């Protein structure tokens, strides 16, 4: 098998322009170049040894393609000012999630060192896993919705990634807070659109805008007790607009607290969707 490296480069550039995902590119590359090498079309991409060899060749040249499967569920856990990310693929059935394995600790001793054997910190870790797994599963359904609702679910997922990255890398507090606020804001706006609230209402700054308290009051299926409960999570949040232009006078631990409260906020607000009510996430988190 002799392949002109320039053919590889040209095909790869075309696949990038066509927005072919990493994990699909080896197969697509093999399918494209196969007729040129063997003067015929491949009829069995799963069983043809030449096609499989071409896929292996591609992965050798572009090993990042092997990592192309993007986890569908992500989140973070904290232990005081220490932050750790976790990743999980979507699942069916009723799995048992082992925190130690999920968080890639080499053993229970390393896990205990992370949370100082502090029961309250451990409970927060379990709560973070619970809320983010639920959010991940519900937002996966939501991002398939039409028009703006699907866009907002997807953007909320992106801001969770940005919050996690910012916390792990200790970005400036106001930068992280912007993403924390948008994680909460985009999630509740997606839920409101899901429940029939019009887009023009959500964009009206007098009615809603970036004000989380006003957005909570728009929830049509929440009673006053539920609205009060949601509001408690965002008490003390800095003003969103002002925090863009001036540093937030808070310690990093305060920012971590805001992030954890936003976590609880999105974990509760997603319950006001048909996705959650008709197909609630089912899993167990193994606890010591």
SVG drawing of the C-alpha trace seen along z (x, -y; Angstrom):
<svg xmlns="http://www.w3.org/2000/svg" viewBox="-48 -48 52 57">
<polyline fill="none" stroke="black" stroke-width="0.4" points="0.0,0.0 1.7,-3.2 0.0,-6.4 1.1,-9.8 1.3,-11.9 -0.1,-14.9 -3.3,-12.9 -3.6,-12.4 -3.2,-16.1 -5.7,-17.1 -8.3,-14.6 -7.9,-15.7 -8.3,-19.4 -11.5,-18.6 -12.8,-16.6 -12.1,-19.5 -13.9,-21.9 -16.9,-19.5 -16.9,-19.5 -16.5,-15.7 -16.0,-14.8 -12.6,-13.4 -14.0,-9.9 -15.5,-9.6 -12.4,-10.8 -10.5,-7.5 -13.4,-5.8 -14.1,-8.7 -10.5,-8.9 -10.3,-5.2 -13.6,-5.4 -12.3,-8.4 -8.8,-7.0 -9.8,-3.4 -10.9,-3.6 -7.7,-5.4 -5.6,-2.7 -7.6,0.4 -9.5,-0.8 -12.8,0.2 -15.3,-0.9 -15.2,0.8 -18.4,2.6 -17.6,3.7 -15.9,1.0 -16.2,3.1 -14.7,6.3 -12.5,5.3 -8.9,5.7 -7.6,3.0 -10.2,0.5 -9.3,1.4 -5.6,1.0 -6.3,-2.5 -8.1,-3.5 -5.1,-2.3 -2.8,-4.3 -4.9,-7.4 -4.9,-7.0 -1.1,-6.5 -0.7,-9.8 -3.4,-11.7 -3.5,-10.1 -5.8,-12.9 -8.6,-11.3 -8.5,-8.3 -9.6,-10.8 -12.4,-12.2 -15.3,-10.8 -16.3,-13.7 -17.8,-12.8 -21.4,-13.8 -21.6,-14.5 -19.1,-16.7 -18.9,-18.4 -16.6,-19.4 -16.1,-18.6 -14.5,-20.7 -12.6,-20.3 -12.3,-23.8 -10.1,-25.5 -9.2,-22.3 -11.3,-21.6 -11.3,-18.4 -13.2,-17.7 -15.0,-14.5 -16.3,-13.1 -18.9,-10.5 -20.6,-9.1 -24.4,-9.1 -25.9,-5.8 -29.1,-3.7 -30.4,-1.5 -29.8,-2.0 -26.0,-2.2 -24.0,-2.4 -21.5,-5.3 -18.3,-4.8 -17.0,-8.2 -13.4,-7.0 -13.3,-5.6 -15.2,-8.4 -12.8,-11.0 -9.7,-8.9 -8.2,-8.6 -5.7,-5.8 -7.1,-4.4 -9.3,-5.3 -6.4,-6.8 -5.8,-9.4 -9.5,-10.2 -9.6,-10.6 -6.6,-12.9 -8.4,-15.1 -11.4,-15.6 -9.4,-15.5 -11.7,-12.7 -14.2,-15.5 -17.7,-14.2 -19.2,-17.6 -16.8,-18.0 -17.5,-14.4 -21.3,-15.1 -20.7,-18.1 -18.7,-15.9 -21.5,-13.4 -24.0,-16.2 -21.9,-17.6 -21.8,-14.3 -25.5,-13.9 -26.5,-17.3 -24.1,-17.4 -25.0,-13.9 -28.7,-14.9 -28.0,-18.2 -25.9,-16.4 -28.6,-13.9 -31.4,-16.4 -29.4,-19.0 -28.6,-16.2 -32.3,-15.9 -32.8,-19.7 -30.1,-20.5 -32.1,-18.5 -35.0,-20.9 -35.8,-23.2 -34.9,-26.9 -33.5,-28.9 -34.3,-26.3 -31.8,-23.8 -29.2,-26.6 -29.5,-27.6 -29.2,-24.1 -26.1,-23.7 -24.6,-27.0 -25.4,-26.1 -23.4,-23.0 -20.5,-25.0 -20.5,-27.4 -20.3,-24.5 -17.1,-23.5 -15.9,-27.1 -16.7,-27.3 -14.8,-24.1 -11.8,-25.2 -11.8,-28.6 -11.9,-27.1 -9.3,-24.5 -6.9,-27.1 -7.8,-29.8 -8.9,-32.5 -9.7,-36.0 -12.7,-35.9 -14.9,-38.2 -14.1,-36.1 -15.2,-32.9 -18.3,-34.5 -19.5,-35.6 -19.5,-32.0 -21.1,-30.9 -23.9,-33.4 -24.4,-32.4 -24.6,-28.7 -27.5,-29.5 -29.1,-32.1 -29.0,-30.0 -30.3,-26.9 -33.4,-28.7 -34.0,-30.5 -33.9,-27.1 -36.4,-25.8 -38.7,-28.8 -38.7,-28.5 -39.4,-24.8 -42.5,-25.8 -43.8,-28.2 -42.4,-31.6 -41.8,-33.7 -38.3,-34.7 -39.2,-38.4 -40.1,-38.3 -36.8,-36.7 -34.8,-39.4 -36.8,-42.3 -34.5,-43.6 -37.4,-45.1 -39.1,-41.7 -36.1,-39.4 -32.9,-40.1 -29.9,-38.8 -31.8,-39.0 -32.0,-35.5 -34.6,-36.5 -36.9,-37.9 -36.4,-34.8 -37.3,-32.5 -40.6,-34.4 -41.5,-33.6 -41.5,-29.8 -45.1,-28.9 -45.1,-25.5 -43.4,-26.5 -45.2,-27.5 -44.0,-30.3 -42.2,-27.8 -40.3,-26.4 -39.4,-29.9 -38.2,-30.9 -36.0,-27.8 -34.5,-28.6 -33.9,-32.2 -31.9,-31.2 -29.2,-29.7 -28.4,-33.0 -28.6,-35.3 -25.4,-37.5 -24.5,-36.9 -22.7,-40.0 -24.5,-42.1 -23.9,-40.4 -23.4,-43.6 -21.2,-45.4 -19.0,-42.3 -17.9,-42.5 -16.1,-45.7 -14.7,-45.6 -13.0,-43.1 -15.2,-41.2 -14.1,-41.8 -14.4,-38.2 -11.9,-35.5 -11.5,-32.4 -13.4,-30.3 -16.4,-32.7 -16.3,-32.1 -16.2,-28.3 -19.3,-28.8 -21.0,-30.7 -20.2,-27.8 -21.6,-25.2 -24.8,-27.2 -25.2,-27.6 -24.7,-23.8 -27.6,-23.3 -29.7,-25.9 -29.4,-24.1 -29.9,-20.8 -33.2,-21.9 -34.5,-24.1 -34.2,-21.2 -36.9,-19.4 -39.4,-21.8 -39.1,-20.2 -41.0,-17.4 -37.6,-15.8 -37.2,-15.3 -40.8,-14.5 -41.2,-12.0 -37.8,-10.4 -36.0,-11.2 -32.3,-10.2 -31.9,-6.9 -28.6,-6.0 -27.0,-5.3 -23.9,-6.8 -22.0,-4.3 -21.1,-5.9 -18.8,-4.6"/>
</svg>
